[in-house]
């Protein structure tokens, strides 16, 4: 988990609750560094959480800007959210949005070995669909598979106020 969360009362520390957020969320926003500019791309993802270690898996085209940037600097930041619901109040400062989120940082690796890519795509599809898919070398040769070893992460939940 990442230190420095400002709104501690919203922090989610129970890993089972965090895994529920990861299971519900289908899009992750991956932030990369492009020289002195940020570059953010939304992507579908899969994940594993084993022995206290979170790993994200992404897939995409075999060439392009995000892969070029990851090769230059594999450090990434990510953010995802679910259960987004606006609410209102009697005055402007009582308006807001309820949500659950996970964000963190990690190191991206573009997988090259077919067996690593097959494993990553299987995990990706299981997370996205709940179905176990099998892949072969021919199928995985047509896509890139990115593995992000997560270094730190935090989760938050902002509930809808009772009176909203």
N, C-alpha and C positions, 0 to 999 in steps of 0.2 A: 504494500500500500504506500501511497505517497504522502509525506508530511506536508503541512501548509494549507490544509483545507480551511477556508475562511468561515464557512457556516457549519461548524461542528455538529449542530443539532440536526443537520440534514445528512450527515455522513452515514453510509451503510457499511458496516464492518462484518456482518454475518456473510460468510462466503456462499452459503446457500441462497441468500437473497441476491447476491451479486450474480450468481450463476443464473438465477431467474431472469435478471435484466439481460444478460448475455444471450439467453435463449429467446427472449422476446424481440430483441433488437435485430434487425436484418441489414442495416446499413451502418458502416463505420466511416468516419471522415478521417483520412490519413493526411497528416501535414508533413510536407517535405521541405527541404531547403533548396532554393534555386538561386545560387549566388548570394545576394543580400536580400532576396525576396522570399516570402513564404509561398508555398504552392499546396493547395488542399484539394483532394479528390475524394468523392464519396464512392464507396465500393461495398459489395456484398462480402461477407466473411464467414469463416468457420473458426472454431477454436477448440482447444483442449485445455483442461485444467488438471494437471497431474502433479502430485506431491508438492503442492503450493506454488506451482509454476504455470502461469498463463501464457499460452502461445496462440497467436492469430494466424490464419491462413487466408490468402487472397488469391485470385486468379485474374488473368487478363490477357491482352495481346502479347505477342512475343517481342514486340518492340514498341517504343514510344517514350514520351517525356517522363512519366513516372519511373520507368525502369532506368532511364539514363540518370535521373536524379538520385535514385537509390544506389546506383553503382558509384556515383561520386561521393555521396554521403549517406550511409545506411541508417543514420539516426532518424527516427520518426516519432511523431506524437499522434495520438489518436483520440477520438471523441465519438461517443454514440449515445443515443437517447431513445426512450420509448415512453408510452403512456402519457403523451403530451396532450394536455387539456387546459385551455384557457378558462379562467374564472373571473367573475366581476365582484364588485363591492359597492358600498355607498359613496365612496370618494375615490379619486384617481389612484391613490397609493394602496388601495385595497385590491386593485386588479392585479392579476398575475397569471402564471401558468404552472400547473402541477406537472411533474415529470419524474422519471428515473433515468440516471445516466451513469456511464463509466467512462473514464478518461485516463490516459497514461502515456508512458513513453517506452520505446523499445528499439531494437536493432533489427532491421530488415535484411533478409537473405533471399536472393533469387535462387530457387532450387534448380539444380541442373540434372541430377540423377533421376532417371525415370521412376525408380521405386520410391524415391522421396516425393516426387510430383504426384504419383498415384496415391500415396498415403495422404498428402495434403488435400488433394481434390476429393477424396473419400470423406475426410473430416469436414471439408467445406460443404459438401452436399448433405451430409448428415445434419449439420447445424442449420442449413437453410430449409431442408425439406423433411427431416426426421427419417429419411429413407437411406438404407445402406446401398451405395452404388459401387460397382467395381469398374476399374479403368485398366486399359492396356497401354503399352508403349506408344502405339500409333495415335491414340486419343490424346495422351498427355504431350506429345510432341507438338501439337497445334496451339498450345497455350503456355503462358508463363505461370508459375506458381510461386508465390511469395510467402515466406514464413517470417513472422515477427516474433522474436523472443522478447516478451514484455519484461521490462526492468522494474517499473513501478506503475501502480494504478490506484485510483480512488473511485468510489462510487457514491452517488448522492440520490436522495429521494426527497422531493418536495411534494407533500400531500396537498390535496385540495382542502382549503379551510372548511371547517364544519359548517359555518354560516354562509358559505358561498353558494 
